[in-house]
Amino acid sequence: MNNDNNLNRPVRLSDYLVIVSGFFLNLTSVIEALADDLHQLAIYNSTQKSQEEKIWQQFSQDLETLKEE
């Protein structure tokens, strides 16, 4: 027995459940963050493509205007 009167508590099944549930909680947080980042990247890419398409349309209209003159 320890001299400082501390008793060690036995490891129980609930201790393992706490560890496993914490692991899955962290794992779902990582997956959620990854999905959010991919969603934001998709939005950014879509916006960039739309802006690029508008620029090319304006450029082609300007070329047609120059050809007509």
PDB file of N, H, CA, C and O in Angstrom:
ATOM      1  N   MET A   1       0.842  -1.176   0.000  1.00  0.00           N
ATOM      2  CA  MET A   1       0.000   0.000   0.000  1.00  0.00           C
ATOM      3  C   MET A   1       0.888   1.241   0.000  1.00  0.00           C
ATOM      4  O   MET A   1       1.991   1.222   0.546  1.00  0.00           O
ATOM      5  N   ASN A   2       0.402   2.319  -0.616  1.00  0.00           N
ATOM      6  H   ASN A   2      -0.494   2.334  -1.060  1.00  0.00           H
ATOM      7  CA  ASN A   2       1.165   3.553  -0.691  1.00  0.00           C
ATOM      8  C   ASN A   2       1.172   4.254   0.658  1.00  0.00           C
ATOM      9  O   ASN A   2       0.232   4.131   1.444  1.00  0.00           O
ATOM     10  N   ASN A   3       2.231   4.981   0.910  1.00  0.00           N
ATOM     11  H   ASN A   3       2.994   5.082   0.271  1.00  0.00           H
ATOM     12  CA  ASN A   3       2.352   5.714   2.168  1.00  0.00           C
ATOM     13  C   ASN A   3       1.473   6.961   2.210  1.00  0.00           C
ATOM     14  O   ASN A   3       1.158   7.450   3.295  1.00  0.00           O
ATOM     15  N   ASP A   4       1.071   7.483   1.052  1.00  0.00           N
ATOM     16  H   ASP A   4       1.327   7.086   0.170  1.00  0.00           H
ATOM     17  CA  ASP A   4       0.276   8.715   1.034  1.00  0.00           C
ATOM     18  C   ASP A   4      -1.230   8.448   1.026  1.00  0.00           C
ATOM     19  O   ASP A   4      -2.011   9.368   0.783  1.00  0.00           O
ATOM     20  N   ASN A   5      -1.643   7.236   1.279  1.00  0.00           N
ATOM     21  H   ASN A   5      -1.009   6.489   1.477  1.00  0.00           H
ATOM     22  CA  ASN A   5      -3.043   6.832   1.416  1.00  0.00           C
ATOM     23  C   ASN A   5      -3.872   7.026   0.143  1.00  0.00           C
ATOM     24  O   ASN A   5      -5.081   7.234   0.237  1.00  0.00           O
ATOM     25  N   ASN A   6      -3.266   6.965  -1.025  1.00  0.00           N
ATOM     26  H   ASN A   6      -2.284   6.796  -1.101  1.00  0.00           H
ATOM     27  CA  ASN A   6      -3.980   7.022  -2.300  1.00  0.00           C
ATOM     28  C   ASN A   6      -4.198   5.609  -2.803  1.00  0.00           C
ATOM     29  O   ASN A   6      -3.267   4.806  -2.860  1.00  0.00           O
ATOM     30  N   LEU A   7      -5.416   5.319  -3.160  1.00  0.00           N
ATOM     31  H   LEU A   7      -6.172   5.972  -3.114  1.00  0.00           H
ATOM     32  CA  LEU A   7      -5.728   4.015  -3.725  1.00  0.00           C
ATOM     33  C   LEU A   7      -5.898   4.165  -5.230  1.00  0.00           C
ATOM     34  O   LEU A   7      -6.554   5.087  -5.714  1.00  0.00           O
ATOM     35  N   ASN A   8      -5.301   3.253  -5.942  1.00  0.00           N
ATOM     36  H   ASN A   8      -4.768   2.503  -5.549  1.00  0.00           H
ATOM     37  CA  ASN A   8      -5.443   3.275  -7.394  1.00  0.00           C
ATOM     38  C   ASN A   8      -6.777   2.639  -7.776  1.00  0.00           C
ATOM     39  O   ASN A   8      -7.129   1.564  -7.292  1.00  0.00           O
ATOM     40  N   ARG A   9      -7.499   3.316  -8.641  1.00  0.00           N
ATOM     41  H   ARG A   9      -7.213   4.190  -9.034  1.00  0.00           H
ATOM     42  CA  ARG A   9      -8.787   2.824  -9.097  1.00  0.00           C
ATOM     43  C   ARG A   9      -8.558   1.822 -10.225  1.00  0.00           C
ATOM     44  O   ARG A   9      -7.689   2.048 -11.068  1.00  0.00           O
ATOM     45  N   PRO A  10      -9.300   0.737 -10.267  1.00  0.00           N
ATOM     46  CA  PRO A  10      -9.132  -0.221 -11.361  1.00  0.00           C
ATOM     47  C   PRO A  10      -9.677   0.357 -12.673  1.00  0.00           C
ATOM     48  O   PRO A  10     -10.600   1.171 -12.673  1.00  0.00           O
ATOM     49  N   VAL A  11      -9.092  -0.078 -13.776  1.00  0.00           N
ATOM     50  H   VAL A  11      -8.342  -0.740 -13.776  1.00  0.00           H
ATOM     51  CA  VAL A  11      -9.542   0.341 -15.094  1.00  0.00           C
ATOM     52  C   VAL A  11     -10.817  -0.424 -15.418  1.00  0.00           C
ATOM     53  O   VAL A  11     -10.882  -1.647 -15.293  1.00  0.00           O
ATOM     54  N   ARG A  12     -11.829   0.329 -15.837  1.00  0.00           N
ATOM     55  H   ARG A  12     -11.777   1.322 -15.938  1.00  0.00           H
ATOM     56  CA  ARG A  12     -13.127  -0.281 -16.115  1.00  0.00           C
ATOM     57  C   ARG A  12     -13.456  -0.166 -17.601  1.00  0.00           C
ATOM     58  O   ARG A  12     -12.775   0.532 -18.352  1.00  0.00           O
ATOM     59  N   LEU A  13     -14.494  -0.852 -18.000  1.00  0.00           N
ATOM     60  H   LEU A  13     -15.048  -1.419 -17.390  1.00  0.00           H
ATOM     61  CA  LEU A  13     -14.951  -0.800 -19.386  1.00  0.00           C
ATOM     62  C   LEU A  13     -15.362   0.614 -19.774  1.00  0.00           C
ATOM     63  O   LEU A  13     -15.163   1.031 -20.915  1.00  0.00           O
ATOM     64  N   SER A  14     -15.931   1.346 -18.835  1.00  0.00           N
ATOM     65  H   SER A  14     -16.093   1.007 -17.908  1.00  0.00           H
ATOM     66  CA  SER A  14     -16.358   2.719 -19.129  1.00  0.00           C
ATOM     67  C   SER A  14     -15.167   3.607 -19.494  1.00  0.00           C
ATOM     68  O   SER A  14     -15.314   4.546 -20.277  1.00  0.00           O
ATOM     69  N   ASP A  15     -13.993   3.318 -18.934  1.00  0.00           N
ATOM     70  H   ASP A  15     -13.874   2.556 -18.298  1.00  0.00           H
ATOM     71  CA  ASP A  15     -12.795   4.088 -19.298  1.00  0.00           C
ATOM     72  C   ASP A  15     -12.451   3.885 -20.770  1.00  0.00           C
ATOM     73  O   ASP A  15     -12.102   4.835 -21.472  1.00  0.00           O
ATOM     74  N   TYR A  16     -12.550   2.648 -21.228  1.00  0.00           N
ATOM     75  H   TYR A  16     -12.833   1.876 -20.658  1.00  0.00           H
ATOM     76  CA  TYR A  16     -12.282   2.373 -22.638  1.00  0.00           C
ATOM     77  C   TYR A  16     -13.339   3.011 -23.535  1.00  0.00           C
ATOM     78  O   TYR A  16     -13.027   3.496 -24.623  1.00  0.00           O
ATOM     79  N   LEU A  17     -14.582   3.009 -23.079  1.00  0.00           N
ATOM     80  H   LEU A  17     -14.836   2.616 -22.196  1.00  0.00           H
ATOM     81  CA  LEU A  17     -15.640   3.641 -23.867  1.00  0.00           C
ATOM     82  C   LEU A  17     -15.416   5.146 -24.002  1.00  0.00           C
ATOM     83  O   LEU A  17     -15.695   5.723 -25.052  1.00  0.00           O
ATOM     84  N   VAL A  18     -14.921   5.774 -22.955  1.00  0.00           N
ATOM     85  H   VAL A  18     -14.694   5.305 -22.101  1.00  0.00           H
ATOM     86  CA  VAL A  18     -14.614   7.209 -23.015  1.00  0.00           C
ATOM     87  C   VAL A  18     -13.512   7.467 -24.038  1.00  0.00           C
ATOM     88  O   VAL A  18     -13.598   8.419 -24.813  1.00  0.00           O
ATOM     89  N   ILE A  19     -12.497   6.642 -24.046  1.00  0.00           N
ATOM     90  H   ILE A  19     -12.427   5.868 -23.416  1.00  0.00           H
ATOM     91  CA  ILE A  19     -11.383   6.813 -24.988  1.00  0.00           C
ATOM     92  C   ILE A  19     -11.853   6.604 -26.421  1.00  0.00           C
ATOM     93  O   ILE A  19     -11.522   7.393 -27.306  1.00  0.00           O
ATOM     94  N   VAL A  20     -12.626   5.541 -26.653  1.00  0.00           N
ATOM     95  H   VAL A  20     -12.894   4.900 -25.934  1.00  0.00           H
ATOM     96  CA  VAL A  20     -13.106   5.239 -28.004  1.00  0.00           C
ATOM     97  C   VAL A  20     -14.083   6.317 -28.490  1.00  0.00           C
ATOM     98  O   VAL A  20     -14.015   6.736 -29.645  1.00  0.00           O
ATOM     99  N   SER A  21     -14.982   6.762 -27.623  1.00  0.00           N
ATOM    100  H   SER A  21     -15.038   6.421 -26.684  1.00  0.00           H
ATOM    101  CA  SER A  21     -15.929   7.800 -28.039  1.00  0.00           C
ATOM    102  C   SER A  21     -15.207   9.117 -28.317  1.00  0.00           C
ATOM    103  O   SER A  21     -15.584   9.839 -29.240  1.00  0.00           O
ATOM    104  N   GLY A  22     -14.194   9.437 -27.551  1.00  0.00           N
ATOM    105  H   GLY A  22     -13.887   8.850 -26.801  1.00  0.00           H
ATOM    106  CA  GLY A  22     -13.394  10.635 -27.818  1.00  0.00           C
ATOM    107  C   GLY A  22     -12.678  10.549 -29.150  1.00  0.00           C
ATOM    108  O   GLY A  22     -12.589  11.532 -29.886  1.00  0.00           O
ATOM    109  N   PHE A  23     -12.165   9.362 -29.455  1.00  0.00           N
ATOM    110  H   PHE A  23     -12.237   8.563 -28.857  1.00  0.00           H
ATOM    111  CA  PHE A  23     -11.486   9.149 -30.737  1.00  0.00           C
ATOM    112  C   PHE A  23     -12.458   9.374 -31.891  1.00  0.00           C
ATOM    113  O   PHE A  23     -12.126  10.069 -32.852  1.00  0.00           O
ATOM    114  N   PHE A  24     -13.668   8.786 -31.804  1.00  0.00           N
ATOM    115  H   PHE A  24     -13.938   8.222 -31.024  1.00  0.00           H
ATOM    116  CA  PHE A  24     -14.644   8.955 -32.875  1.00  0.00           C
ATOM    117  C   PHE A  24     -15.148  10.391 -32.968  1.00  0.00           C
ATOM    118  O   PHE A  24     -15.447  10.872 -34.061  1.00  0.00           O
ATOM    119  N   LEU A  25     -15.243  11.064 -31.856  1.00  0.00           N
ATOM    120  H   LEU A  25     -15.001  10.673 -30.968  1.00  0.00           H
ATOM    121  CA  LEU A  25     -15.642  12.468 -31.877  1.00  0.00           C
ATOM    122  C   LEU A  25     -14.596  13.304 -32.612  1.00  0.00           C
ATOM    123  O   LEU A  25     -14.944  14.151 -33.435  1.00  0.00           O
ATOM    124  N   ASN A  26     -13.334  13.071 -32.321  1.00  0.00           N
ATOM    125  H   ASN A  26     -13.052  12.383 -31.652  1.00  0.00           H
ATOM    126  CA  ASN A  26     -12.266  13.800 -33.013  1.00  0.00           C
ATOM    127  C   ASN A  26     -12.233  13.446 -34.493  1.00  0.00           C
ATOM    128  O   ASN A  26     -12.002  14.309 -35.339  1.00  0.00           O
ATOM    129  N   LEU A  27     -12.464  12.180 -34.798  1.00  0.00           N
ATOM    130  H   LEU A  27     -12.651  11.479 -34.110  1.00  0.00           H
ATOM    131  CA  LEU A  27     -12.456  11.746 -36.192  1.00  0.00           C
ATOM    132  C   LEU A  27     -13.590  12.407 -36.976  1.00  0.00           C
ATOM    133  O   LEU A  27     -13.384  12.844 -38.108  1.00  0.00           O
ATOM    134  N   THR A  28     -14.776  12.483 -36.388  1.00  0.00           N
ATOM    135  H   THR A  28     -14.943  12.129 -35.469  1.00  0.00           H
ATOM    136  CA  THR A  28     -15.881  13.146 -37.087  1.00  0.00           C
ATOM    137  C   THR A  28     -15.634  14.646 -37.229  1.00  0.00           C
ATOM    138  O   THR A  28     -16.059  15.253 -38.212  1.00  0.00           O
ATOM    139  N   SER A  29     -14.963  15.238 -36.269  1.00  0.00           N
ATOM    140  H   SER A  29     -14.618  14.745 -35.471  1.00  0.00           H
ATOM    141  CA  SER A  29     -14.622  16.665 -36.389  1.00  0.00           C
ATOM    142  C   SER A  29     -13.662  16.896 -37.553  1.00  0.00           C
ATOM    143  O   SER A  29     -13.792  17.875 -38.287  1.00  0.00           O
ATOM    144  N   VAL A  30     -12.712  16.002 -37.714  1.00  0.00           N
ATOM    145  H   VAL A  30     -12.607  15.206 -37.118  1.00  0.00           H
ATOM    146  CA  VAL A  30     -11.760  16.122 -38.823  1.00  0.00           C
ATOM    147  C   VAL A  30     -12.477  15.944 -40.154  1.00  0.00           C
ATOM    148  O   VAL A  30     -12.227  16.694 -41.098  1.00  0.00           O
ATOM    149  N   ILE A  31     -13.361  14.966 -40.238  1.00  0.00           N
ATOM    150  H   ILE A  31     -13.564  14.357 -39.471  1.00  0.00           H
ATOM    151  CA  ILE A  31     -14.088  14.726 -41.482  1.00  0.00           C
ATOM    152  C   ILE A  31     -14.990  15.915 -41.806  1.00  0.00           C
ATOM    153  O   ILE A  31     -15.100  16.309 -42.967  1.00  0.00           O
ATOM    154  N   GLU A  32     -15.631  16.485 -40.798  1.00  0.00           N
ATOM    155  H   GLU A  32     -15.542  16.165 -39.855  1.00  0.00           H
ATOM    156  CA  GLU A  32     -16.480  17.654 -41.014  1.00  0.00           C
ATOM    157  C   GLU A  32     -15.655  18.845 -41.509  1.00  0.00           C
ATOM    158  O   GLU A  32     -16.085  19.562 -42.412  1.00  0.00           O
ATOM    159  N   ALA A  33     -14.490  19.054 -40.929  1.00  0.00           N
ATOM    160  H   ALA A  33     -14.141  18.471 -40.195  1.00  0.00           H
ATOM    161  CA  ALA A  33     -13.630  20.162 -41.363  1.00  0.00           C
ATOM    162  C   ALA A  33     -13.157  19.939 -42.798  1.00  0.00           C
ATOM    163  O   ALA A  33     -13.108  20.881 -43.590  1.00  0.00           O
ATOM    164  N   LEU A  34     -12.810  18.702 -43.133  1.00  0.00           N
ATOM    165  H   LEU A  34     -12.849  17.937 -42.490  1.00  0.00           H
ATOM    166  CA  LEU A  34     -12.372  18.395 -44.496  1.00  0.00           C
ATOM    167  C   LEU A  34     -13.509  18.630 -45.485  1.00  0.00           C
ATOM    168  O   LEU A  34     -13.298  19.218 -46.545  1.00  0.00           O
ATOM    169  N   ALA A  35     -14.703  18.176 -45.145  1.00  0.00           N
ATOM    170  H   ALA A  35     -14.874  17.698 -44.283  1.00  0.00           H
ATOM    171  CA  ALA A  35     -15.853  18.378 -46.033  1.00  0.00           C
ATOM    172  C   ALA A  35     -16.152  19.865 -46.206  1.00  0.00           C
ATOM    173  O   ALA A  35     -16.483  20.304 -47.307  1.00  0.00           O
ATOM    174  N   ASP A  36     -16.041  20.639 -45.135  1.00  0.00           N
ATOM    175  H   ASP A  36     -15.772  20.282 -44.241  1.00  0.00           H
ATOM    176  CA  ASP A  36     -16.272  22.078 -45.227  1.00  0.00           C
ATOM    177  C   ASP A  36     -15.232  22.742 -46.127  1.00  0.00           C
ATOM    178  O   ASP A  36     -15.574  23.593 -46.949  1.00  0.00           O
ATOM    179  N   ASP A  37     -13.974  22.359 -45.976  1.00  0.00           N
ATOM    180  H   ASP A  37     -13.697  21.668 -45.308  1.00  0.00           H
ATOM    181  CA  ASP A  37     -12.918  22.917 -46.826  1.00  0.00           C
ATOM    182  C   ASP A  37     -13.127  22.552 -48.299  1.00  0.00           C
ATOM    183  O   ASP A  37     -12.925  23.386 -49.182  1.00  0.00           O
ATOM    184  N   LEU A  38     -13.526  21.318 -48.557  1.00  0.00           N
ATOM    185  H   LEU A  38     -13.689  20.641 -47.840  1.00  0.00           H
ATOM    186  CA  LEU A  38     -13.786  20.908 -49.944  1.00  0.00           C
ATOM    187  C   LEU A  38     -14.977  21.668 -50.517  1.00  0.00           C
ATOM    188  O   LEU A  38     -14.980  22.028 -51.694  1.00  0.00           O
ATOM    189  N   HIS A  39     -15.976  21.908 -49.696  1.00  0.00           N
ATOM    190  H   HIS A  39     -15.974  21.616 -48.740  1.00  0.00           H
ATOM    191  CA  HIS A  39     -17.139  22.684 -50.137  1.00  0.00           C
ATOM    192  C   HIS A  39     -16.735  24.112 -50.478  1.00  0.00           C
ATOM    193  O   HIS A  39     -17.137  24.643 -51.513  1.00  0.00           O
ATOM    194  N   GLN A  40     -15.947  24.730 -49.616  1.00  0.00           N
ATOM    195  H   GLN A  40     -15.621  24.299 -48.775  1.00  0.00           H
ATOM    196  CA  GLN A  40     -15.485  26.095 -49.884  1.00  0.00           C
ATOM    197  C   GLN A  40     -14.612  26.151 -51.131  1.00  0.00           C
ATOM    198  O   GLN A  40     -14.687  27.109 -51.900  1.00  0.00           O
ATOM    199  N   LEU A  41     -13.786  25.131 -51.333  1.00  0.00           N
ATOM    200  H   LEU A  41     -13.725  24.353 -50.708  1.00  0.00           H
ATOM    201  CA  LEU A  41     -12.942  25.076 -52.524  1.00  0.00           C
ATOM    202  C   LEU A  41     -13.781  24.930 -53.784  1.00  0.00           C
ATOM    203  O   LEU A  41     -13.474  25.541 -54.808  1.00  0.00           O
ATOM    204  N   ALA A  42     -14.833  24.128 -53.719  1.00  0.00           N
ATOM    205  H   ALA A  42     -15.082  23.631 -52.888  1.00  0.00           H
ATOM    206  CA  ALA A  42     -15.717  23.968 -54.869  1.00  0.00           C
ATOM    207  C   ALA A  42     -16.424  25.279 -55.205  1.00  0.00           C
ATOM    208  O   ALA A  42     -16.561  25.630 -56.377  1.00  0.00           O
ATOM    209  N   ILE A  43     -16.873  25.999 -54.183  1.00  0.00           N
ATOM    210  H   ILE A  43     -16.762  25.714 -53.231  1.00  0.00           H
ATOM    211  CA  ILE A  43     -17.513  27.295 -54.408  1.00  0.00           C
ATOM    212  C   ILE A  43     -16.536  28.273 -55.043  1.00  0.00           C
ATOM    213  O   ILE A  43     -16.890  28.981 -55.986  1.00  0.00           O
ATOM    214  N   TYR A  44     -15.315  28.317 -54.536  1.00  0.00           N
ATOM    215  H   TYR A  44     -15.027  27.741 -53.770  1.00  0.00           H
ATOM    216  CA  TYR A  44     -14.297  29.216 -55.081  1.00  0.00           C
ATOM    217  C   TYR A  44     -14.015  28.874 -56.542  1.00  0.00           C
ATOM    218  O   TYR A  44     -13.931  29.761 -57.392  1.00  0.00           O
ATOM    219  N   ASN A  45     -13.869  27.574 -56.823  1.00  0.00           N
ATOM    220  H   ASN A  45     -13.938  26.854 -56.132  1.00  0.00           H
ATOM    221  CA  ASN A  45     -13.562  27.148 -58.186  1.00  0.00           C
ATOM    222  C   ASN A  45     -14.703  27.503 -59.130  1.00  0.00           C
ATOM    223  O   ASN A  45     -14.460  27.953 -60.250  1.00  0.00           O
ATOM    224  N   SER A  46     -15.925  27.309 -58.699  1.00  0.00           N
ATOM    225  H   SER A  46     -16.122  26.944 -57.790  1.00  0.00           H
ATOM    226  CA  SER A  46     -17.083  27.639 -59.519  1.00  0.00           C
ATOM    227  C   SER A  46     -17.146  29.137 -59.797  1.00  0.00           C
ATOM    228  O   SER A  46     -17.428  29.551 -60.921  1.00  0.00           O
ATOM    229  N   THR A  47     -16.888  29.936 -58.794  1.00  0.00           N
ATOM    230  H   THR A  47     -16.658  29.600 -57.881  1.00  0.00           H
ATOM    231  CA  THR A  47     -16.889  31.384 -58.966  1.00  0.00           C
ATOM    232  C   THR A  47     -15.808  31.821 -59.942  1.00  0.00           C
ATOM    233  O   THR A  47     -16.039  32.672 -60.801  1.00  0.00           O
ATOM    234  N   GLN A  48     -14.639  31.237 -59.804  1.00  0.00           N
ATOM    235  H   GLN A  48     -14.452  30.546 -59.106  1.00  0.00           H
ATOM    236  CA  GLN A  48     -13.536  31.591 -60.705  1.00  0.00           C
ATOM    237  C   GLN A  48     -13.869  31.223 -62.144  1.00  0.00           C
ATOM    238  O   GLN A  48     -13.595  31.997 -63.062  1.00  0.00           O
ATOM    239  N   LYS A  49     -14.457  30.048 -62.348  1.00  0.00           N
ATOM    240  H   LYS A  49     -14.679  29.419 -61.603  1.00  0.00           H
ATOM    241  CA  LYS A  49     -14.811  29.617 -63.701  1.00  0.00           C
ATOM    242  C   LYS A  49     -15.872  30.544 -64.299  1.00  0.00           C
ATOM    243  O   LYS A  49     -15.813  30.869 -65.485  1.00  0.00           O
ATOM    244  N   SER A  50     -16.836  30.968 -63.486  1.00  0.00           N
ATOM    245  H   SER A  50     -16.884  30.703 -62.523  1.00  0.00           H
ATOM    246  CA  SER A  50     -17.879  31.874 -63.972  1.00  0.00           C
ATOM    247  C   SER A  50     -17.281  33.217 -64.369  1.00  0.00           C
ATOM    248  O   SER A  50     -17.626  33.767 -65.415  1.00  0.00           O
ATOM    249  N   GLN A  51     -16.396  33.740 -63.549  1.00  0.00           N
ATOM    250  H   GLN A  51     -16.116  33.293 -62.700  1.00  0.00           H
ATOM    251  CA  GLN A  51     -15.759  35.017 -63.870  1.00  0.00           C
ATOM    252  C   GLN A  51     -14.895  34.900 -65.116  1.00  0.00           C
ATOM    253  O   GLN A  51     -14.860  35.812 -65.941  1.00  0.00           O
ATOM    254  N   GLU A  52     -14.198  33.778 -65.253  1.00  0.00           N
ATOM    255  H   GLU A  52     -14.226  33.037 -64.582  1.00  0.00           H
ATOM    256  CA  GLU A  52     -13.357  33.569 -66.428  1.00  0.00           C
ATOM    257  C   GLU A  52     -14.213  33.487 -67.688  1.00  0.00           C
ATOM    258  O   GLU A  52     -13.851  34.035 -68.729  1.00  0.00           O
ATOM    259  N   GLU A  53     -15.345  32.802 -67.587  1.00  0.00           N
ATOM    260  H   GLU A  53     -15.639  32.357 -66.742  1.00  0.00           H
ATOM    261  CA  GLU A  53     -16.259  32.696 -68.733  1.00  0.00           C
ATOM    262  C   GLU A  53     -16.798  34.068 -69.129  1.00  0.00           C
ATOM    263  O   GLU A  53     -16.896  34.371 -70.318  1.00  0.00           O
ATOM    264  N   LYS A  54     -17.147  34.895 -68.157  1.00  0.00           N
ATOM    265  H   LYS A  54     -17.068  34.649 -67.191  1.00  0.00           H
ATOM    266  CA  LYS A  54     -17.634  36.246 -68.454  1.00  0.00           C
ATOM    267  C   LYS A  54     -16.559  37.079 -69.146  1.00  0.00           C
ATOM    268  O   LYS A  54     -16.852  37.834 -70.073  1.00  0.00           O
ATOM    269  N   ILE A  55     -15.331  36.941 -68.697  1.00  0.00           N
ATOM    270  H   ILE A  55     -15.093  36.328 -67.944  1.00  0.00           H
ATOM    271  CA  ILE A  55     -14.228  37.691 -69.312  1.00  0.00           C
ATOM    272  C   ILE A  55     -14.028  37.262 -70.756  1.00  0.00           C
ATOM    273  O   ILE A  55     -13.828  38.108 -71.627  1.00  0.00           O
ATOM    274  N   TRP A  56     -14.078  35.943 -71.030  1.00  0.00           N
ATOM    275  H   TRP A  56     -14.240  35.256 -70.323  1.00  0.00           H
ATOM    276  CA  TRP A  56     -13.912  35.464 -72.396  1.00  0.00           C
ATOM    277  C   TRP A  56     -15.069  35.910 -73.288  1.00  0.00           C
ATOM    278  O   TRP A  56     -14.856  36.230 -74.458  1.00  0.00           O
ATOM    279  N   GLN A  57     -16.281  35.936 -72.757  1.00  0.00           N
ATOM    280  H   GLN A  57     -16.454  35.677 -71.807  1.00  0.00           H
ATOM    281  CA  GLN A  57     -17.419  36.423 -73.539  1.00  0.00           C
ATOM    282  C   GLN A  57     -17.244  37.894 -73.884  1.00  0.00           C
ATOM    283  O   GLN A  57     -17.492  38.303 -75.018  1.00  0.00           O
ATOM    284  N   GLN A  58     -16.820  38.680 -72.918  1.00  0.00           N
ATOM    285  H   GLN A  58     -16.617  38.347 -71.997  1.00  0.00           H
ATOM    286  CA  GLN A  58     -16.586  40.104 -73.171  1.00  0.00           C
ATOM    287  C   GLN A  58     -15.466  40.284 -74.187  1.00  0.00           C
ATOM    288  O   GLN A  58     -15.555  41.150 -75.058  1.00  0.00           O
ATOM    289  N   PHE A  59     -14.436  39.495 -74.088  1.00  0.00           N
ATOM    290  H   PHE A  59     -14.363  38.792 -73.381  1.00  0.00           H
ATOM    291  CA  PHE A  59     -13.319  39.572 -75.028  1.00  0.00           C
ATOM    292  C   PHE A  59     -13.783  39.232 -76.438  1.00  0.00           C
ATOM    293  O   PHE A  59     -13.412  39.916 -77.392  1.00  0.00           O
ATOM    294  N   SER A  60     -14.591  38.183 -76.582  1.00  0.00           N
ATOM    295  H   SER A  60     -14.892  37.627 -75.807  1.00  0.00           H
ATOM    296  CA  SER A  60     -15.069  37.809 -77.916  1.00  0.00           C
ATOM    297  C   SER A  60     -16.010  38.875 -78.473  1.00  0.00           C
ATOM    298  O   SER A  60     -15.988  39.135 -79.676  1.00  0.00           O
ATOM    299  N   GLN A  61     -16.829  39.495 -77.636  1.00  0.00           N
ATOM    300  H   GLN A  61     -16.846  39.284 -76.659  1.00  0.00           H
ATOM    301  CA  GLN A  61     -17.690  40.578 -78.099  1.00  0.00           C
ATOM    302  C   GLN A  61     -16.863  41.773 -78.555  1.00  0.00           C
ATOM    303  O   GLN A  61     -17.183  42.418 -79.553  1.00  0.00           O
ATOM    304  N   ASP A  62     -15.803  42.058 -77.817  1.00  0.00           N
ATOM    305  H   ASP A  62     -15.543  41.534 -77.006  1.00  0.00           H
ATOM    306  CA  ASP A  62     -14.928  43.168 -78.221  1.00  0.00           C
ATOM    307  C   ASP A  62     -14.262  42.877 -79.556  1.00  0.00           C
ATOM    308  O   ASP A  62     -14.117  43.777 -80.384  1.00  0.00           O
ATOM    309  N   LEU A  63     -13.854  41.631 -79.776  1.00  0.00           N
ATOM    310  H   LEU A  63     -13.972  40.900 -79.103  1.00  0.00           H
ATOM    311  CA  LEU A  63     -13.252  41.268 -81.061  1.00  0.00           C
ATOM    312  C   LEU A  63     -14.260  41.391 -82.197  1.00  0.00           C
ATOM    313  O   LEU A  63     -13.915  41.865 -83.280  1.00  0.00           O
ATOM    314  N   GLU A  64     -15.499  40.972 -81.964  1.00  0.00           N
ATOM    315  H   GLU A  64     -15.779  40.588 -81.085  1.00  0.00           H
ATOM    316  CA  GLU A  64     -16.536  41.106 -82.996  1.00  0.00           C
ATOM    317  C   GLU A  64     -16.801  42.563 -83.284  1.00  0.00           C
ATOM    318  O   GLU A  64     -17.017  42.930 -84.439  1.00  0.00           O
ATOM    319  N   THR A  65     -16.792  43.397 -82.275  1.00  0.00           N
ATOM    320  H   THR A  65     -16.616  43.099 -81.337  1.00  0.00           H
ATOM    321  CA  THR A  65     -17.000  44.827 -82.488  1.00  0.00           C
ATOM    322  C   THR A  65     -15.874  45.431 -83.312  1.00  0.00           C
ATOM    323  O   THR A  65     -16.112  46.273 -84.178  1.00  0.00           O
ATOM    324  N   LEU A  66     -14.661  45.005 -83.045  1.00  0.00           N
ATOM    325  H   LEU A  66     -14.467  44.321 -82.341  1.00  0.00           H
ATOM    326  CA  LEU A  66     -13.505  45.511 -83.805  1.00  0.00           C
ATOM    327  C   LEU A  66     -13.576  45.044 -85.263  1.00  0.00           C
ATOM    328  O   LEU A  66     -13.231  45.805 -86.167  1.00  0.00           O
ATOM    329  N   LYS A  67     -14.016  43.809 -85.502  1.00  0.00           N
ATOM    330  H   LYS A  67     -14.295  43.191 -84.767  1.00  0.00           H
ATOM    331  CA  LYS A  67     -14.114  43.301 -86.862  1.00  0.00           C
ATOM    332  C   LYS A  67     -15.189  44.049 -87.650  1.00  0.00           C
ATOM    333  O   LYS A  67     -15.023  44.291 -88.845  1.00  0.00           O
ATOM    334  N   GLU A  68     -16.276  44.412 -86.997  1.00  0.00           N
ATOM    335  H   GLU A  68     -16.410  44.215 -86.026  1.00  0.00           H
ATOM    336  CA  GLU A  68     -17.359  45.129 -87.671  1.00  0.00           C
ATOM    337  C   GLU A  68     -16.932  46.535 -88.060  1.00  0.00           C
ATOM    338  O   GLU A  68     -17.404  47.062 -89.067  1.00  0.00           O
ATOM    339  N   GLU A  69     -16.068  47.141 -87.301  1.00  0.00           N
ATOM    340  H   GLU A  69     -15.685  46.713 -86.483  1.00  0.00           H
ATOM    341  CA  GLU A  69     -15.646  48.511 -87.598  1.00  0.00           C
ATOM    342  C   GLU A  69     -14.554  48.493 -88.601  1.00  0.00           C
ATOM    343  O   GLU A  69     -14.054  49.548 -88.989  1.00  0.00           O
TER     344      GLU A  69
END
